[in-house]
Structures are given as structure tokens and as C-alpha cells.
Amino acid sequence: MYLQEFLIIATAHLIAVMSPGPDFVMICKQSLLYSKKIGIYTALGLALGILVHVTYSLIGLGLIISQSILLYNSIKFLGAAYLIYIGVKSILSKHVKVEISTQKNSAKEGISVFSAMRTGFLTNALNPKATLFFLALFTQVISVQTPQLVQIGYGLWMVLATFLWFSFVATILNIELIRSKFLKVSKWIEKGTGAVLILLGLKIATEKN
């Protein structure tokens, strides 16, 4: 029984985490403009952001949030504002050329690992679509008879899967051949991802509940 339930949850989560969204745009931006290390710490932040949704879904707050217009809109507008802020910051930032060295992971990091984790964390923790996704999983897919300990296991798997997927993306983007091509247009990548983040923020802010 639990294996079938787990496979449904794992598949749904994998499809969701692989779909283009704010988290995917953010991991591309961090990995391409800084380094593999920064990309992986951003992935860790994204995974910890998922842990927030899992935690309140487990204790029943997800349903309260979804039913409260004030709470849901607060999360929605905070998330939208954060994405727009990061997007504007990317567009207005001064371009720093990253030199490619023959030494592994020698590119300038530009930001601290804490900043990378914080960016990833806030990107997922303030994503209102993630709120509704995890609410659907924990109310529609997971049976009320499923023990709490098993549900915690489901949640931890989704956190781990999120980290592994985005770490994989960060690693792929830092393959020397791929990275060298992207770094030639890094200025436009920074501006482009900034514009995409602004558009995503505006989309979230203007979507009907």
C-alpha cells in the first residue's frame, strides 16, 4: 500500500521539480554566473524551502493557509515581490567578467554560500504554487490512514530529491564545454534570467487564487 502511494508521490514531485519555474531559473542563474559550489548550495536552499511546505502540510497548516485568503495572498505577494526584487537586482547589477581557468572550480564565486542558500530557500519557501502542490499531495494522495512517520519519510524523500535534481543541474551547467559557451554571453544570461524572474513574479502576483 505505502509503496504504491510513495511511487505516485515521488513521480508527481519529480515532474513538478523538473518543470520550468522560479527554482529552475534560479539554479541556472546561480550556477552559470558563479560556480558549481554556489549552484549546489543554492540547490540545498531550494530543498530546505521544500521542507517548509512539507512541515506545515504535515501539521495541517497547509489547509488553513489555502482556506485563508489573507494568509495565502500574503505568501503570494511576498513570493512575487522577492522574485521581482532578485530580477531587478540582476538586470541592474554591474557585469563582472568571469574568467575560465584550467583549475577545477576556480571561477569567482561572487557571493557567499549563505547568500546562495538563502536565495534558494526563499525562492521555494515563498512560492505559493508549492503551497497548493503540497496541500494537494497531503490531502488528496496520501491516505489519512498513512502513519505520520511514513508521511515524514515521504516529505524527507521530496526534500532529498529536490536537492539531488538541482545539484545535478548545477553540475551539468558547470561542465567545462557547456560553461565556457554560456560564460561568453554571461552578461545577457544575467539580464535575461532577471527579466524572466520579474515576469514570473508578476505572473504569480496577478494570478487569481
N, C-alpha and C positions, 0 to 999 in steps of 0.2 A: 504493500500500500504506500509506504513512505518513499520507496524507490521511484514509483511512478509519479508521485507528487513532486519529488525532487527534480526529476527529469523535465517535467513541464516548467517548473520554476527556473531551472538552470537554462533551458532553451529560450524562454521568454526574456530572461535577463540578458543572455548573450546577444540576442537580436537587438535589444534596446541599447546595450552598451556599445555595440558596433555601428549603430545608426548615427549618421552625422548630427551633431548637436553642439551645444556650447562646450561640453567636455572634450569632444574630439578637436574642435577648433583650438581650444586652449592648449591641449597637449602638442599639437602641431606647432603652434606659435612658440611655446617654451622650448621644445626640442630642437627646432630648426634655428632659432635665433640665439640660443645659449649653448647647451651641451646635452649629451646623453644623461649625465648625472642630474642636471636640473630637470630634464624631462621625467626621469624616474621618480624624483622627489615630488614633482607635480602629480604624477600618477598615484603616489602614496596619498597625497592630499585629496585627490578625487575619490579614492577608495574610502578614506575617513569621512568624506562628505556623505557617501552612501551609508556609512554606519549610523549617521544621524537619522536618516529616514527609516532604517531598519529598527533602530531603538524605539522611536516613538510609535512605529507601527506595532511593535511587539507589546507595548504597554497600553495600546488603544487610543493614543492621542491623534493618530492619523485620521480616524473617523471624525473626531472633534474638529480638527483643522479643516477637513473637507466640507463639513457642515456649517462652519462659521465663515461667513463672507468676510468679516473684518480680519480674522486670522489669515485666511487664505490670500486675500488681497495684500495683506502686509508682506507675506512671503513673496508673493508675485512681484510686487513693486520693488522690494529690496533686491531681489534677484535681477530684475530688469535693470535697475539703477547700477548695480555692480558691473554687469556686462557692458553697459554703455560707458561707464567710467573707465574700465580697462580698455575698451575700444578707442575712446577719445585719447587716452594716455598713449596708446600705441601709435595713433596717427600723428600726434603732436610731438612724440619723442624724437630726439636727435639721433640720426642713424650713426651707429658705430660699426665700422667695417670689422668683420671677424676674419682673422687670418687662419688659414688651414695649415696645420703643422703636421709633420710626419709622426710626431709623437701622439700616442693614443690619448683621447680626452684632453687635449691641450688647448682647446678653444676657450676663449674668455667666457666665464660664467655670467658675469654682469649683475646677477642677483644672488642673494643668499639662499641656502637650502630651505630656511624657514619661510622666506618670502615665496618660494616655489610651492611649498606645501600649503601655505595659507591661501595662495591663489587657487590651487586645485580644490582645496576644501570648500572655500566659499562658492566656487563655481557650481559644485554639485549640491552643497547643503542648501543653497538659496534657489535651487531650480524647482519651480512649482510643478513642472511636469513629472519630476521624480517623485514628488509627494503623492500625486494621483496614481502613478505607476505602482508604487509600493503599497499604497492603500488597496488597490485592486488585487495585488498578489496575496496580501494577508487577509483579505475578506472574501474574495471570490475563488481563489485557487487553493489556498491552504485550509484544510478542514478544521472545524472547531474542535474535533477530537484529537488533532495532532498535538502531542505533548509540547509544552513550552521549550523544553530542552532541544527537541528536534527542530522547532521553528528557529531557535537561536542558531542551530547548525546551518539551516538554510541561509540565514542572514549573513553569517560569517563566510559562507561559500561565496555569496554575491560580492562581499567586500573583497575577498581574495581574487575572485575572477576579474573584478574591475581593475585591481592593481596589476594583475598579470597581463591583461589585454593592453592597457595603456603603456605599461612598461615595454611590451612587445612593439607597440607603435613607435615609442621613443627610440628603441634600439634600431628598428628598421630605418627610421629617418636619419640616424647617425652613421649608417654605412657610408664609408668614405666617398664612393662614387655618387650616391644619392645626395649626400650632404653638400658635396662640392658644387653640384649643379644648382642646388637651392640657394647656397650662400652667394652665388653670383647675382641673384635677384632678391637678396635678403631684405633690402630696403622696401621693395614692393610687397614682399611677404608680410612684413610688419604692418604696413599700411593696409594691405588687403585683409589680413585677419582682423585688424582693428575695425575696419568697415563692416565685416561680417558679424563681429561681436555686437556692434551697435545695432545692426539690423535685427539680430536675434533678440537683443534686449527690447527693442521697440515692438517686435512681434509678440513677445511674452507680455509686455505691458498693455498692449491693445487687444489681446485675445479675450473673448468672453469666457466666463467661468464655465 
